[in-house]
Amino acid sequence: MNWYEQLPPNCPPEEASTPKATYFRLGSIPPDDSDFWSHRRRFPHKKFHVTECVARSLSIFDNQDAAEQLKRLLPAMRLKPIFKIDLLDKDGLVQQTGNNLHHFSWWRSTEFDIETIKILEI
């Protein structure tokens, strides 16, 4: 698989799997490619409290309620729309990460097409 961003060795981890569900992510209007950049790409010099592999992934949720909860908890996210993303095997790999059981890290492949997303809520 060809990755959208350069990944460190052994990334994604062996435990990552092909996506088999609909996921949700916060973004912008209109959606653009930068809505699907990792934290590392957005903030190349920032120190993160996760592995470099996870820093180079995208945060997605396996249910809409979890995305809505993030909007309520973080003021910077309140005005962002929720994207519905139907990921296919070709779109990369995912793994549940963090304390929130609905949070997944997604390593995006070059095959993902942002034209396939749906905007659910602003």
ABEGO torsion letter per residue (X at the ends): XBBABBBBBGOBBAABBBBABBBBBBBBOBBBAAAABBAAAABAABBBABBAAAAABBBBBABAAAAAAAAAABAAAAABBBBBBBBBAAAEBBBBBEABAABBBBBBBAABBAAABBBABX
